[in-house]
Amino acid sequence: MVTGVTLLAIFCMFTYCMNVHIANNGGSMSSDSQERLTVLLVHGAWHGAWRWQNVKEELIRNGLEVETVDLPSANPQGGQRGGLYDDARVVRSALDSIEGNVIAVAHSYGGLPLSEGAAGAPNVAHLIYLTAFQLDIGESLLSAIGGQPTSWLQIGDGVTMPTDTRDIFFADIDEAAADAAAARLSPQSLSSFEESQTAAAWISTPSTYIICENDNAIPVPAQEAMSARAGQTIRVASSHSAFLSRPVDIAQIIADHANSMSAGFTPTAP
């Protein structure tokens, strides 16, 4: 015979179990309704979203949703190239359009518009700087490299173009692939290098820095200095263009962070 006390005990136990289940599933009754995770890839100077294709394919193979952007500083809409703030608005617009949490990844110059555009974005869970400029408020790319353009930069009519791209960007990539990538480079607005950051997302959002140990564009000591601003540092044996020379490794680092975030912990550096 089931007494009133027994029914009360059963009800209390059921309520307790349901509360535990809901807490363990982020407030949801079913794991199927949990927020999805998307990776946003932000390219660097002179490039476009095309640069991420190999990494994107690997991430999709790992079951992740991936979005990319074309920054107007190198990919003008209507014939006019934008500056840093225009690039940041494109990044922020992309973030605002994504439902659920985001791991945002930037390469090289892309670190500036990411830091600027992602600041205060409520859905950005983690930032990854791939040999990228992880700068502070008030800094510009030009100020970060000493105030003067590097010797391999050509400047004219408000735009910049790199020289010797084979050695600077693609030193560990086969000649055919390097030539194909170099042929797709576009002039980059000088203003994107001159404008200073007014925000820095990494101050309040967890971040990881990936040092490319054979980078001829951003010297390793400079990468190491910027990586001190990140919560974690990972090193890969790659040139500046790890998205081409090491796409599987870069995608795996990103996927590891995604998997660890789903499991509730941060991966350790290999």
SVG drawing of the C-alpha trace seen along z (x, -y; Angstrom):
<svg xmlns="http://www.w3.org/2000/svg" viewBox="-2 -58 66 60">
<polyline fill="none" stroke="black" stroke-width="0.4" points="0.0,0.0 1.4,-3.4 1.0,-5.9 0.9,-9.7 4.4,-9.9 5.7,-7.5 4.1,-9.5 5.7,-12.7 9.1,-11.0 8.8,-9.8 7.8,-13.3 10.7,-14.9 13.2,-12.4 11.8,-13.0 12.0,-16.7 15.6,-16.5 16.7,-14.3 15.0,-16.6 16.8,-19.6 20.2,-17.8 19.5,-16.9 18.5,-20.4 21.6,-21.9 23.9,-19.4 22.4,-20.4 22.8,-24.1 19.3,-24.7 17.8,-22.6 15.5,-19.6 17.3,-18.0 20.9,-18.1 19.5,-18.4 18.4,-22.0 21.8,-23.1 23.4,-26.1 25.4,-25.1 29.0,-26.1 30.3,-27.9 33.8,-28.8 34.3,-32.2 37.5,-32.5 39.0,-36.0 41.7,-36.4 44.6,-38.8 46.0,-41.5 45.9,-41.1 43.9,-37.9 40.3,-36.9 38.0,-34.2 39.5,-31.8 42.7,-31.5 40.8,-29.4 39.3,-26.8 41.6,-23.9 41.1,-24.6 37.4,-25.1 37.1,-21.7 38.9,-20.0 36.7,-21.7 33.5,-20.6 34.9,-17.1 35.2,-17.4 31.5,-18.2 31.8,-22.0 29.8,-24.8 32.1,-27.4 31.7,-30.9 34.2,-33.2 34.3,-36.9 35.8,-39.0 37.4,-42.1 36.8,-45.3 40.3,-46.6 41.4,-44.0 38.1,-43.1 36.4,-46.4 32.7,-46.6 31.8,-49.3 35.4,-50.0 36.5,-51.6 38.8,-49.8 37.9,-50.1 40.0,-50.6 40.3,-48.8 37.0,-50.1 35.2,-48.9 36.8,-45.5 35.7,-45.4 32.1,-46.2 32.1,-43.3 33.4,-41.0 30.8,-42.2 28.0,-41.8 29.1,-38.2 29.1,-37.5 25.7,-39.1 24.3,-36.9 25.5,-33.6 23.2,-31.8 25.0,-30.2 28.5,-30.4 31.5,-31.2 35.2,-30.4 36.7,-33.3 40.0,-32.7 42.1,-35.4 45.3,-35.3 48.0,-38.0 46.4,-41.5 43.0,-39.8 43.8,-40.0 43.0,-43.7 39.5,-43.7 38.8,-40.6 39.9,-42.3 38.0,-45.4 34.8,-43.8 34.4,-41.0 34.7,-43.3 31.5,-43.0 30.0,-40.4 28.0,-38.1 28.3,-34.9 32.1,-34.9 33.4,-32.1 37.0,-31.9 39.5,-33.8 42.4,-32.2 45.2,-34.3 47.1,-32.4 50.4,-34.3 48.1,-37.3 48.4,-40.8 46.9,-40.6 47.1,-44.3 45.9,-46.5 43.6,-49.5 45.4,-52.5 47.8,-50.3 47.8,-50.1 49.6,-47.6 52.1,-50.3 52.8,-51.3 53.2,-47.6 56.0,-47.2 57.8,-50.4 56.0,-53.1 57.5,-52.3 56.5,-49.8 58.7,-46.8 61.2,-46.6 59.0,-44.1 56.0,-46.4 55.3,-48.6 53.1,-51.6 51.4,-53.9 48.1,-55.6 46.8,-54.7 47.4,-50.9 50.1,-48.4 51.3,-45.2 53.9,-42.8 57.0,-41.8 59.0,-38.5 55.9,-36.6 57.5,-33.2 60.0,-33.8 57.8,-36.0 54.5,-34.1 54.9,-30.7 58.4,-29.4 57.2,-25.9 54.6,-25.5 55.3,-23.9 56.1,-26.3 52.9,-25.7 50.6,-26.3 52.7,-29.3 52.4,-30.9 48.7,-30.2 48.2,-31.9 50.4,-34.9 48.4,-35.4 45.2,-35.9 46.6,-38.6 44.9,-42.0 46.1,-45.5 45.5,-46.3 44.4,-49.7 47.1,-51.7 44.4,-53.1 43.8,-49.6 47.4,-49.6 47.3,-53.2 44.0,-53.1 44.3,-52.3 42.2,-49.8 39.5,-51.3 38.7,-48.0 40.4,-44.7 38.1,-41.6 40.9,-39.5 40.8,-41.5 37.5,-40.0 37.3,-36.9 39.5,-33.8 42.2,-33.5 44.8,-31.2 47.8,-32.3 49.4,-30.0 53.0,-30.8 54.3,-29.8 58.0,-29.0 59.2,-29.5 57.4,-32.7 59.3,-35.2 56.6,-37.9 56.1,-38.3 59.3,-37.4 58.9,-34.7 60.0,-37.1 57.2,-39.5 54.7,-36.6 55.9,-35.6 55.5,-39.1 51.9,-39.2 51.1,-35.7 51.7,-36.9 48.3,-38.5 46.6,-35.2 45.7,-32.6 47.3,-29.8 50.1,-29.5 50.6,-26.7 53.5,-26.4 53.5,-24.9 56.4,-24.4 55.1,-26.4 55.7,-29.5 53.4,-32.5 50.7,-30.7 49.9,-27.8 46.4,-27.7 48.1,-26.4 51.1,-24.4 49.5,-22.9 45.7,-23.0 45.0,-19.7 47.0,-20.7 45.4,-24.2 41.9,-22.7 42.7,-20.1 43.7,-22.8 40.4,-24.6 38.4,-21.4 40.1,-20.5 39.0,-23.8 35.5,-23.2 35.3,-19.7 36.8,-20.8 34.3,-23.7 31.5,-21.2 33.0,-19.0 33.4,-22.0 37.2,-22.3 40.1,-24.0 42.6,-21.9 46.2,-22.0 48.9,-22.8 50.5,-19.9"/>
</svg>
